[in-house]
């Protein structure tokens, strides 16, 4: 019995010895390193105060930024870039494209009385455009309240129902550089509505197609032009570089240039004041009811038109105090009734073919100025005449006779009787059809 038990124990030990054994390697302990979270770099302002904007699908809404890349935005009906404080954006030669794929408008919407938006372009060639959009209403910059200034770059509307710049309510805007342009029929470069005010000191507002608008003033808005250029390339007879609808408050031009392939300024009721600047138009320079051309001290007004200086409404009261004018005709009536239009001319230089077009019943009174053509007596203020050099002046200041001796003119006289009385033997008395005594030869 003991031998069997011993044999069994030895067999069990042998079996256990034949089983495979696993060697467990003990790893050396390692220092645990804390994982550092990864985050995007925080943009910092450069030495000139601008912060780089690196996003290509959105725009900043406050601060001072400079674009580093082209941007394409897709605003929706309720989600768009809104400026409620202060924003300065330097396009730096880049393009911002407003895509209407999501059904929205606006590159920027300014909607607070304390808000201000300034667009600059330090590198040149920068623009904000809706190129490629459908022909639906699309506005690039809308200012409902607050202020806007364009210092550089281009705002370009390509939509037939769109606006490059739309001012509304009591907002204000200044164009001190850059270009605001419309390239679509039915579209607008600058639309000034309600009681908004647009002031232009430099830059250009331009329409390039028939049926489009450069500057359109609506409601009780106003437009002031101190410099820069307004260009209208539409040839439609109803087009104008500056178009005032209904009862816009005022149009004031003190400098800059208005160039139009149609009319310069259309203003059926809006008062127009021109104290400086140049006009060059293919049609009429001013299609107005209440316009005054009176250059301010140090300013000049120059008007060149292939149509007429004035195209007037019924009961118009337009006035010229001074300036230089070149046109086939000074005035032509658009509408006439029992209350004729009035045009008063007290000075200026006129290279014109005639004072009024055929059939024009306007009441025209000329009390001064110099004309290259003969002015009919019906237009001269009572007691005035036109001198030999074309200058209109008082009869008492205009000579009718000259006294010559030995081939030299020695004097001028108000009457023939006075000239004959002073003539000596061999002197010659010449009649002159009205010549100002102020002429150096007299």
Secondary structure, DSSP 8 states (H G I E B T S, - for coil): -HHHHHHHHHHHHHHHHHS-------------------------B-TTS-EEE--SS----SEEEEE-S-EEE---SS---EESSEEEEE-TT-EEEE--TTS---SEEEEEEEEEEEEE-SSS--EEE-TT--SS--EEEEEEEEEEEE-SSEEEE--TT-EEEEE-TT-EEEEEEEEEEE-STT-EEEEE-TT-EEEEEEEEEEE-STT-EEEEE-TT-EEEESSSEEEE----TT-EEEEE-TT--EEEEEEEEEEESSEEEEESSSEEEEEEEEEEESSEEEEESSEEE---TT--EEEEESSEEEEE-TT-EEEE-S-EEEEEEEEEES---SS--EEEE-S-EEEEEEEE-TT---EEEE-S-EESS---GGGB-TTEEE-TTSBEEEGGGEEEEEEEETTEEEEEESSHHHHHHT--TT-EEEEEEEEETTSTT-
